[in-house]
């Protein structure tokens, strides 16, 4: 017995159609041939988010298992890859390369060491801002320039100056703390000297 496909309009034997509705969510008998279902899934995967692939007849979102059942090998692999990448993105330590090379990676040190070097292309990305690394500008200064994207370069440079002054103060404070921990006043001249054991 032959049936006309609702997409390609070709007469095909019933073996070339799903034996049951494409998805459990579909409330219709299948009228699309297996080849057209595979093509529709491939098209959806190229034009929609991976989790929005739909039935070519009613549009209901297809479950993972359904996509894997009806799609061709290349499309199944792409669907799997997109699903894994989506899962990775849910991790706060995952960052995409800002060059657009398509690579991403985990960056365990997070915002404390914000420069991420892509393992694929070597491009530098700012972990905190997810943009190309802002060379010569701290994350704090970069944030200040982003508060007012229409700011003039003079205002941007002022924000950079402020951020650099803050960074300089933090570094000085850290240096003072280190000096206090590792030195003591000389009993004679009262200058700070490095401990050399024995005290």
N, C-alpha and C positions, 0 to 999 in steps of 0.2 A: 504494500500500500504506500502511496506517495502523499506527501504533504507539502504545501507551499510555505516557504520560510517568510516570516513577516518582515524580515530585513532585506534579504537579497532577492526575494520573490522567485527563487528557483524551486522547482519541484524536486524533493529529495525523499528517499525512503525513511520510514519512521526510525530506523536504526541510527540515523544521522541527527536525531533530536534527543534531548534528555528524556529519560523514562518517567521522570516525575518533575514537579516544579523545580526551577533552578535553585531557589532558596526556600527554606521552611517558611519564610515570611511572605513569599509570593502567593497570592490568592488566585492564580490563573494557571491554566494548562500551558505547557511550553509550546510556543509557536515559532521559536527562533532556533535555527540549526546550530549544531555544535561549533561549526567553523565561525559563524557570525557571533556567537557568544564569546568565543576566544578573541575575535577581533574587537568586539565591544569592550571587553575587559582591558585589552591592551590600549585602546584609545582612551578609556577613562583613566587608566593609570598614568597616561601621558598628560592629561589635561586637568586632573582633579587630585586632591590629596589622596594618599594611598589608602586611607581608611574610608574613603567616600565612593569607592568603585560600586556601581549599581547594576541592577538587573536591566538588560537592554529593553525589556518589555514594559516593566512597571516602575523602574527607577529605585526600588527598595535597595538599601545598602546590603551588599553581599558580605557574608561572613568570610573570615580568612580561609576556612576549609573549602568553601565554594569557589573562591578565586583559584586556589591551588588545584582544585578538581578540573576546572574548565579552561584555564589559561594554558598557553603554550609554555615550553620550558624556559625560554628567555624572559617571558613576562612573569612567571612564577619566581624566578631568581631576582628580578627587579623588585617585585612585591616584597619578597623576604628582606632584601637589602634595605628598602625604604622603612620597613617595619622595625628592623634592628636599629637603624639610624634614629628613628623616632624615639625608640626606647632609650638609646644612649643620650639623646638630647634632654631627657627628663632628669639626668644627673646634673647637679649644680657644678660639678667639676669638668663637664664636657664643654668644649668650645670648637666651633667651626673655624676653619682658616678663612680670614677675611679677604683673601685674594680671589676667592671663587673657584679654587682648584677642585673643590668637592671633597676635600679631606677634613677630618675632624679628629680631635684627640682629647684624652683626659689630661688635666693640668692640676695635679694634686696640691700644689702650693697656693693655688687660688690667687686672691687679690694681694697677698703678701709679696709675691713675686709675679707681677702682672704681665711680663713679656712672655708670650708663647711663640716658640719657633716651630713652624709646621714641619712635621716629620716627612711630608711628601714633597713640598716645594721650597721649604726654607723661609717662607714669608713670615714676617713678624706681626702678630696680632695682639691687641690689648685684651687681656682676659676680662677685665672689669667692664670695658665698654664695647667689646665685640667688634672693633674696627681695626684698621691698620694701625700698628703701633705709632703713637704720636711722639716721634723722636724729639728729644730736647724739651718735652713738656711733661710734667708729672701728671698723674691721673687727677689730682686735685685741681691743677691748673686747667686741664682739659675740661673737667666738669664745669668750672667757672665760665669757660668760653662757650659751653653748650647751653648755659642758662639763658643766654640771649644770643641766638644764632645770627641776629641782624646787627650785632655789636660791631662797631668799627674796629679796624686793626689796632688802633691806639688803645681802645678799651680792652681788647683781647690781650695786648701786651701788658697792660696794667694788671689784669687778672693773673697773667703768668708771673709777673713780678711779685704779687701778693703770695701766690702759691709757692714760689721759690723761697720767699722770706720765711714762710711757715716751715718748709722743708729744712731750711738752714737752721732755724730755731730748734726743730726736733733733733737734728744731727748734733747741734751744740749741747743740748740737754743730755743726749745719750753719751757724748764725750765726757761731759762733767761727771756723770754717774760712773763711768768707767774709771776716770781719774780718782774719784773718791774711793772706789773699791780696790784699786791697785797701787795707790800711793799713800804716803803719809808725810807730814811736815818734818823737815830736817830739824833735829834738836838745836843745831847751831844757827842756821840762817832762816829757818822757817819756810823755805821754798819746798814745794811738793817734790818728793823724790820717790822713785819706784822701790817698792819693797824688794829686798834682796835676801830674804830669809832671816831667821833669827829673832824676829819680833813677834 
